[in-house]
Amino acid sequence: MDLPNQSGRTWQDIRQSVLVDNSIELVRQSEVPPLPVSLDGQTDILPGIRVHDKSWANANDIAVWEPVNTNIYFVTRYEIVENLLESKDEIPNSVINILYLAEGAVVVKMVWDILQSLSKNDTESADSSQGSIQQAPRPENRQYNIFISHAWDYNDEYDRVVDFLNDFNELKWQNHSVPIEEPLDTVNDTHLKSELRKQIRTTAIVLVLAGMYSAHREWIQKEIEIANEFDKPIVGIRPNGSEQTPNVVENASVEMVGWRQNSVVEAVVEHAL
């Protein structure tokens, strides 16, 4: 992550401390230059928290957590963001409600406690696997045909999943879904369903982006039904942020995963036909 510096405390030193010492750094905004506007600012991680990072798929870097209406940054490894996305349902509703309403020192203390808990859980997981944060999946020497169920107005999420699969060097896969640059040539819904059947029929697994279900439930339901017709395993990818996972997707899936490359690839390797 390219970050600016000024005299005194530098972003390079902070980054080094976080990545090498596995620490959480509390930084006063007056100590460092402003974050560049080119960094993504995710606002749906926790209420009242903006998270800055360079890439959702970049696990080997840092994330900058900014509680709004404070003068504080928390800096952690990016993996802490991924941990939160996977375990967010375990955070009590009372904590979420306070984050919606509170500000200042109360928010800073609560965010600190949440990050410490996530960091502790990640460390314990690493210790239990003899120093490995997460054992990498081991794809077989074969091609995995994958259909990613999505809508074009959710193209950013679709692209992230494609990046997860493309960037995992050991995974050989072929995309059987419908990218925005290659739309199906169909004349009506019946024809579209017929074309989807042809694509899903030849896949080894179907990935469903659960976050788009409420806006596109009719077509997601059709794709789930087609997958069931051909006995194709379905893996659901949980929505980002505070959105709940639709029961329909959860019930249809052999496994639900979060937004982590290893989690998605491991589910593909484990469940693909």
Secondary structure as UniProt FT lines:
FT   HELIX           11..21
FT   STRAND          25..28
FT   HELIX           29..31
FT   TURN            37..38
FT   STRAND          40..46
FT   TURN            47..48
FT   STRAND          49..53
FT   TURN            56..57
FT   TURN            59..60
FT   STRAND          62..67
FT   TURN            68..69
FT   STRAND          72..77
FT   HELIX           78..87
FT   HELIX           88..90
FT   HELIX           93..101
FT   HELIX           105..128
FT   TURN            129..131
FT   STRAND          143..149
FT   HELIX           152..154
FT   HELIX           155..167
FT   TURN            169..170
FT   STRAND          172..175
FT   TURN            180..181
FT   HELIX           189..201
FT   STRAND          205..209
FT   HELIX           210..212
FT   TURN            213..215
FT   HELIX           217..229
FT   TURN            230..231
FT   STRAND          234..237
FT   TURN            241..242
FT   HELIX           247..252
FT   STRAND          255..257
FT   HELIX           261..271
//
